[in-house]
Amino acid sequence: MFAPRRYSARTRPDRARRAASPRPVGFTLVELLVVIAIIGILITLLLPAVQQTREAGRRITCVNNLKQLALATQSYTDAHKMLPASGIVEQKQLTYGAITYPVFDQCSGKMFSWAVLLLPYIEEGNLHDTFDLSLTVLDQPNEPQQHSVPTYLCPSDAARGRYYMDEEYTRGKWFAKGNYAAFASPFHSDLQLLYPGAMISTGQKLSKVVDGASKTVIFSEVRTRDDLRDERGAWALPWNAASLLSFDMHHDQLSAGGYVAGFQVLSSLAYQTQLPNTQGPNADVLVRCDPTTLAEAQLEGMPCIKWNWPLGLAGWISAAPRSNHVGGVNVSFLDGHVGFLTNDVDPFTMAYLIDIRDVEQATHTVAHDD
């Protein structure tokens, strides 16, 4: 018989197998920290690209909405034989020197904006039917002005769920906000009947746009703030900065009846115009802009100033187009195409694009987005 083989502790098979086996699978703390750091760097590098892709998609939606608004305006014009009114308000007659001229008083009359009038032409006929047009916008029993309208929202701005309300000016009524406004004048909003843009309170025939539909801007973007006191973007109100814009390019002459021989401007005031996303010297004129609102608005890049002046030529009411897109704002033209106005667009070019009867048509090209 063979004697069983004896192994020392040094040469036991099980110990030898353990000695020859690979290290346990896993990371050391240092390795884990290195992996986490690499992942963090990759996320940092990829996040801007993801954000840019998302913003590109949001901007496409904004462009499409502006195109839909321009096409809706064309449909309205075909049906009514004139362009939509900028707002249903009372017209006042004021005197400046020897000139008597009409003034747009935004806080008078029934106060329906162009956005209310266009509802049936953007597939919002049911919402339009809930408005009682025999009453003012402040007396609507069904509160249709509280509804957010998808076509009036640009996803680059967080307007959905934001409202405007003022105990005095809206009698406590709440107004939903949107992101599009119409250019009423190259000058001041209250002087739109004296110096008209595409949309004025009386409405006008398309033939009045002597510059041509392809050279006339009608809609642009506006930003909103999550502030119940700030009316910017309140789509149902025909107010400056709510649904109306004006450029504040001053004219150098008045004539009898307020009609000038073409659009003539004072170049010395060009720097005060309401260029896209302007930070000054002019700010958006609001019915209220108390110190708290002013400070918060300035931090958000949306400066404002309280309306403290009389209507007409003795004061001014204007507001700039604004967006969260990099470098400028989208605009739509009367013929339906959409373009992009940069923040540093030449002020005369922009003025000529807004005015409907200028002597010198804009010669600078505007980038098309469609």
Residue, then its C-alpha position, 0 to 999 in steps of 0.5 A: m500500500f502506498a502511504p498518503r502523500r503529505y503536503s506542507a502548508r506551503t504546498r497545499p493544492d487549495r492554497a496554491r490555487r488561491a495564490a494563482s487565482p486573479r485579483p477580485v473584480g472591482f475598483t479601488l477608490v482612486e479608480l472610482l474617483v477617476v471614472i466619476a471625473i471622466i464622466g463629469i467631464l463628458i457631461t460638461l462637454l455634451l450638455p451644451a450640445v444637447q442644450q443647443t439641439r433642444e433650443a434649435g428645436r424650440r426655435i423651429t417651433c417659434v418660426n412655425n408659429l410666426k409663419q402660422l400667424a402671418l398666414a392667419t393674417q392673410s386668411y383674415t384679410d381675404a375674408h374681411k378685405m382688410l388687415p386685422a385691427s391691432g386692437i378694438v379701442e376708442q380713438k381720441q383726437l388731440t392737438y399739437g400746435a396747429i395739427t389735430y391728429p388721432v391717438f390710440d388709447q390702449c386702455s379704452g373701448k372694448m380692448f380686444s387685441w388682434a390675437v383675439l380676432l385671429l383665433p378662428y384662423i389658427e384653429e381656435g374657433n371654439l375659444h373665439d366663440t367664448f368671447d362676447l364681443s359685445l362686452t369689453v375684454l374685462d367683462q367676459p363671463n367665460e374668462p376666455q382671456q385666461h386660456s393659453v393658446p399653443t400657437y401664441l407660445c414659444p417654447s424658448d420662453a416659459a410663458r405657459g402658466r404665466y398671467y397678468m393681473d392688475e386690480e385697477y387696470t384689469r379690475g382683477k381679471w387674469f390674462a394668460k401670456g404669450n410670446y408674439a406681438a404685432f408691430a403697430s408703428p415705427f414710432h410710438s404705439d399710441l401714434q400708430l394712426l399717424y405713423p402706421g405699421a402693418m397693424i393699426s386699430t382701424g384696420q387697413k387695406l393691404s393696398k396701404v402697404v405701399d412697400g410690399a408684403s415681402k418687405t413689411v414686418i408684422f409680427s415678432e417675439v416678446r418675452t414674459r416674466d413670472d410676475l403678475r404685475d408685468e403685462r408683457g405677453a398678455w395676448a388678449l390685451p391690445w397694449n404696448a409690450a403685451s401684444l403690440l410693439s413700436f420702434d421709437m424711430h422719430h420723424d423729423q416733420l409733421s404735416a396737416g393731418g399728421y401724414v408725412a411725405g414718406f418716412q423721414v427720420l432724425s438720425s440723431l435719435a437712431y440710438q434710442t430705438q427699440l432694437p431687438n433685446t435692447q437694454g437701453p437707453n429706452a426701456d419697455v413702457l408698462v402701465r406699472c413698473d415699480p422699483t421692485t419690478l424694475a430691479e427684477a426686470q433689469l436682472e432678467g434683461m427686460p428693462c421697463i419704465k412706468w408710463n408717466w406721460p400723456l398720450g400722443l406727441a407729448g409723450w412716448i409709448s414703445a417696446a422692443p421685441r425680445s426672445n431667448h434665442v441667441g443673438g436676435v428675434n424671429v420676425s414674420f412678414l406680411d407675405g408669410h415668410v419668416g426672418f431673423l433680426t439680429n440685436d445689432v440690426d441697422p436701426f434704419t433698416m429695421a424702421y423701414l421694415i416696420d413702416i408701410r410707406d417709407v420713401e427709401q425701402a430697406t436695402h439690407t437683407v434679412a436672413h430667412d428662416d424658412 
